[in-house]
Amino acid sequence: MVGIQPEDLSTAKLACVATRLSQTHPWWGDVNVEIFDSVEAAKHHIFNHFGDGGPPDPKRNQMEYEDRWRATYKIDAATDQEYLVIPTISCRPEKYKSRIDLPLTGKPRCRFEVADRCLISAGSPDYPETEQGSIEGTVKLEVEVTPRGTIGNVRIAQASSSTAEGRELLARAAVANVKTWRLDPASREDTATIDYQFKFVDGPRKISSEEVVRSLEFGVVEVEMASGTNLTVKRFTSIDSN
């Protein structure tokens, strides 16, 4: 496992780390190298057969460490391939991950992009609730993407829900989430419009084994992302594990 500084997070620098590891370990065969933006997470995170992340260990903050996972460098000796896997949203299924083949040839393309930049990481959105229960609605944000790839100013262009409290809570949740986003750096500042839709589902949902641990503590919140600019956040009332 490898820890890098958050300010060094970019697809180009992740590829540089992978190249350096390949050069210094030419004997490696089948290898997975997990890359975190936290040295503490790199030292102590546990990976196991439940999937990408292990079950929580209260003594080592496994959930927090898992949220700091930014990429996996893979070498597949059987097929003579090496590539990066970028999870985009930690603790989420395969459909959120981007694969970038190595060595890089030109500008990398990611599964999710904003303003023609790779979306490297986005925190898992919270689904707010009121005393009356879950709420539904939409939020449209206009954001500035800094040259460093962080989110700068955020403006709430529109928020809709059945109550004023609902609109405020959903807008707050959307702003808090978009502030966690990290994109590839560029020589310019960009603007983008991000649309959030919050939907409450009054019914069970089957979940995979790697989701069970997190869902028991936090409930089931499912995220659907399109192009990095449209997110649907669903909250389910109950779960059925596989």
VEXDREN-2710 file (C-alpha; in Angstrom, 1 decimal):
% VEXDREN-2710
k/r/px/py/pz
1/MET/0.0/0.0/0.0
2/VAL/1.2/3.5/-0.8
3/GLY/0.2/6.9/0.7
4/ILE/0.4/10.1/-1.3
5/GLN/-0.4/13.7/-0.4
6/PRO/-3.9/14.9/-1.4
7/GLU/-2.5/17.8/-3.3
8/ASP/-0.6/15.3/-5.5
9/LEU/-3.8/13.6/-6.6
10/SER/-4.1/13.4/-10.4
11/THR/-4.3/10.7/-13.0
12/ALA/-0.9/11.8/-14.3
13/LYS/0.8/11.6/-10.9
14/LEU/-1.0/8.3/-10.1
15/ALA/0.4/6.9/-13.3
16/CYS/3.8/8.3/-12.4
17/VAL/3.7/6.4/-9.1
18/ALA/2.8/3.2/-10.9
19/THR/5.6/3.6/-13.4
20/ARG/8.1/4.2/-10.6
21/LEU/6.9/1.1/-8.8
22/SER/7.2/-0.9/-12.0
23/GLN/10.8/0.3/-12.5
24/THR/11.9/-0.4/-9.0
25/HIS/10.2/-3.8/-8.8
26/PRO/10.7/-5.4/-12.2
27/TRP/10.2/-8.9/-10.8
28/TRP/6.6/-8.3/-9.8
29/GLY/4.1/-10.7/-11.3
30/ASP/0.4/-10.4/-10.2
31/VAL/0.3/-7.4/-7.9
32/ASN/-2.3/-5.0/-6.5
33/VAL/-0.9/-1.8/-5.0
34/GLU/-3.5/0.2/-3.1
35/ILE/-2.9/4.0/-3.2
36/PHE/-4.4/6.3/-0.5
37/ASP/-4.2/10.0/0.1
38/SER/-3.4/9.3/3.7
39/VAL/-0.3/7.7/5.1
40/GLU/-2.2/6.4/8.1
41/ALA/-4.8/4.7/5.9
42/ALA/-2.0/3.2/3.8
43/LYS/-0.4/1.7/6.9
44/HIS/-3.4/0.3/8.6
45/HIS/-6.2/-0.4/6.1
46/ILE/-7.3/-4.0/5.8
47/PHE/-8.4/-5.5/2.5
48/ASN/-10.0/-8.9/2.4
49/HIS/-12.4/-11.2/0.4
50/PHE/-15.5/-9.2/1.1
51/GLY/-14.5/-7.0/-1.8
52/ASP/-12.4/-3.8/-2.0
53/GLY/-12.8/-3.0/1.6
54/GLY/-12.7/-5.1/4.8
55/PRO/-15.1/-5.1/7.7
56/PRO/-14.8/-2.3/10.2
57/ASP/-12.3/-2.5/13.0
58/PRO/-13.2/0.1/15.6
59/LYS/-9.6/0.2/16.8
60/ARG/-8.3/1.2/13.3
61/ASN/-11.1/3.3/11.8
62/GLN/-11.5/1.0/8.8
63/MET/-14.4/3.0/7.3
64/GLU/-12.5/6.2/7.5
65/TYR/-9.4/4.6/5.9
66/GLU/-11.5/3.1/3.1
67/ASP/-12.8/6.6/2.3
68/ARG/-9.2/7.6/1.7
69/TRP/-8.6/4.9/-1.0
70/ARG/-7.9/6.7/-4.3
71/ALA/-6.6/4.1/-6.8
72/THR/-5.3/0.6/-7.3
73/TYR/-2.3/-0.2/-9.5
74/LYS/-2.7/-3.6/-11.0
75/ILE/-0.3/-5.9/-12.8
76/ASP/-1.7/-8.9/-14.5
77/ALA/1.2/-11.2/-15.5
78/ALA/-1.0/-13.7/-17.4
79/THR/-2.3/-11.1/-19.8
80/ASP/0.7/-8.8/-19.7
81/GLN/-1.4/-5.8/-18.6
82/GLU/-0.9/-3.1/-16.1
83/TYR/-3.5/-0.4/-15.3
84/LEU/-4.9/1.9/-12.7
85/VAL/-8.4/1.5/-11.2
86/ILE/-9.8/4.7/-9.8
87/PRO/-12.9/4.1/-7.5
88/THR/-14.3/7.6/-7.9
89/ILE/-16.8/6.9/-5.0
90/SER/-15.2/4.8/-2.3
91/CYS/-17.2/1.8/-0.9
92/ARG/-19.3/1.6/-4.0
93/PRO/-19.7/-1.1/-6.7
94/GLU/-17.7/-1.7/-9.9
95/LYS/-19.8/0.6/-12.0
96/TYR/-18.3/3.7/-10.3
97/LYS/-14.7/2.7/-11.1
98/SER/-12.5/4.0/-14.0
99/ARG/-9.8/1.9/-15.6
100/ILE/-6.8/3.6/-17.1
101/ASP/-4.4/1.5/-19.0
102/LEU/-0.6/2.0/-18.6
103/PRO/1.6/3.4/-19.8
104/LEU/-0.3/6.5/-20.5
105/THR/-0.6/7.5/-24.2
106/GLY/-2.1/10.9/-24.4
107/LYS/-4.8/12.4/-22.2
108/PRO/-6.4/9.7/-20.0
109/ARG/-10.2/9.2/-20.3
110/CYS/-12.2/8.4/-17.2
111/ARG/-15.7/7.0/-16.7
112/PHE/-16.8/10.2/-15.0
113/GLU/-15.6/13.6/-16.2
114/VAL/-16.5/17.2/-15.3
115/ALA/-15.4/20.1/-17.6
116/ASP/-13.3/17.7/-19.6
117/ARG/-11.4/16.6/-16.4
118/CYS/-11.3/13.2/-14.8
119/LEU/-13.3/13.0/-11.6
120/ILE/-10.9/11.2/-9.4
121/SER/-12.8/11.1/-6.1
122/ALA/-16.2/12.2/-4.8
123/GLY/-17.4/11.6/-1.3
124/SER/-20.5/9.4/-0.7
125/PRO/-23.5/11.7/-0.4
126/ASP/-25.5/11.8/2.8
127/TYR/-29.3/11.5/2.6
128/PRO/-30.8/14.0/5.1
129/GLU/-34.0/13.2/7.1
130/THR/-36.4/15.3/9.1
131/GLU/-38.4/14.4/12.2
132/GLN/-41.2/13.4/9.8
133/GLY/-38.9/11.0/7.9
134/SER/-37.1/11.0/4.6
135/ILE/-37.6/13.8/2.1
136/GLU/-37.3/14.0/-1.7
137/GLY/-36.3/16.8/-4.0
138/THR/-33.7/18.1/-6.4
139/VAL/-30.8/20.5/-6.2
140/LYS/-28.9/22.3/-9.0
141/LEU/-25.5/23.6/-8.1
142/GLU/-23.2/25.9/-10.2
143/VAL/-19.6/25.3/-9.1
144/GLU/-16.2/26.6/-9.9
145/VAL/-13.4/24.1/-10.4
146/THR/-10.1/25.5/-9.4
147/PRO/-6.9/24.9/-11.5
148/ARG/-5.8/22.5/-8.6
149/GLY/-8.9/20.4/-9.2
150/THR/-10.7/21.3/-6.1
151/ILE/-14.2/22.8/-5.9
152/GLY/-14.1/26.5/-5.2
153/ASN/-17.2/28.7/-5.0
154/VAL/-20.6/26.9/-5.0
155/ARG/-23.9/28.6/-5.8
156/ILE/-27.3/27.0/-5.2
157/ALA/-29.0/27.7/-8.5
158/GLN/-32.2/25.8/-7.6
159/ALA/-33.6/23.6/-4.8
160/SER/-37.0/21.9/-4.8
161/SER/-38.7/19.9/-2.1
162/SER/-42.2/19.7/-0.5
163/THR/-41.1/22.0/2.4
164/ALA/-38.7/24.8/3.1
165/GLU/-36.9/22.7/5.6
166/GLY/-36.5/19.9/3.0
167/ARG/-35.1/22.3/0.4
168/GLU/-32.6/23.6/2.9
169/LEU/-31.5/20.2/4.1
170/LEU/-31.1/18.8/0.6
171/ALA/-29.2/21.9/-0.6
172/ARG/-26.9/21.6/2.4
173/ALA/-26.3/17.9/1.7
174/ALA/-25.5/18.6/-2.0
175/VAL/-23.1/21.4/-1.2
176/ALA/-21.3/19.3/1.4
177/ASN/-20.9/16.5/-1.0
178/VAL/-19.7/18.5/-4.0
179/LYS/-17.1/20.1/-1.8
180/THR/-15.4/16.7/-1.4
181/TRP/-14.9/16.3/-5.1
182/ARG/-11.4/16.2/-6.6
183/LEU/-10.7/16.4/-10.3
184/ASP/-7.6/16.4/-12.4
185/PRO/-5.7/19.8/-12.3
186/ALA/-5.6/22.1/-15.3
187/SER/-4.1/25.4/-16.3
188/ARG/-7.5/27.1/-16.1
189/GLU/-10.5/27.6/-13.9
190/ASP/-13.7/25.9/-15.1
191/THR/-17.4/26.1/-14.2
192/ALA/-19.9/23.3/-14.2
193/THR/-23.5/22.6/-13.3
194/ILE/-24.1/19.6/-11.0
195/ASP/-27.7/18.2/-10.6
196/TYR/-28.6/16.1/-7.5
197/GLN/-31.9/14.2/-7.2
198/PHE/-32.8/12.7/-3.9
199/LYS/-35.4/9.9/-4.0
200/PHE/-36.9/7.9/-1.1
201/VAL/-37.7/4.3/-1.8
202/ASP/-40.2/2.7/0.6
203/GLY/-39.2/-0.8/0.1
204/PRO/-36.3/-3.4/0.6
205/ARG/-33.3/-3.7/-1.6
206/LYS/-30.9/-6.6/-1.9
207/ILE/-27.3/-5.8/-1.1
208/SER/-24.0/-7.5/-1.7
209/SER/-21.8/-8.9/1.1
210/GLU/-19.4/-6.0/1.0
211/GLU/-22.2/-3.5/1.6
212/VAL/-23.7/-5.3/4.6
213/VAL/-21.3/-3.9/7.2
214/ARG/-21.7/-0.2/6.1
215/SER/-25.5/-0.5/5.7
216/LEU/-26.1/-1.9/9.2
217/GLU/-24.7/1.3/10.6
218/PHE/-25.6/3.9/8.0
219/GLY/-28.7/2.5/6.2
220/VAL/-28.7/1.9/2.5
221/VAL/-28.0/4.9/0.3
222/GLU/-27.5/4.1/-3.4
223/VAL/-25.9/6.6/-5.8
224/GLU/-26.3/6.7/-9.6
225/MET/-24.0/9.0/-11.4
226/ALA/-24.1/10.0/-15.0
227/SER/-21.2/11.9/-16.6
228/GLY/-20.1/13.3/-13.3
229/THR/-22.7/16.0/-13.4
230/ASN/-26.0/14.2/-12.7
231/LEU/-26.4/12.2/-9.5
232/THR/-29.4/10.4/-8.2
233/VAL/-29.3/9.6/-4.5
234/LYS/-31.7/6.9/-3.2
235/ARG/-32.5/5.9/0.3
236/PHE/-34.2/2.6/1.0
237/THR/-36.2/1.9/4.2
238/SER/-35.0/-1.6/4.7
239/ILE/-32.6/-4.2/3.3
240/ASP/-32.4/-7.8/2.4
241/SER/-28.8/-9.1/2.2
242/ASN/-27.9/-11.8/-0.4
END
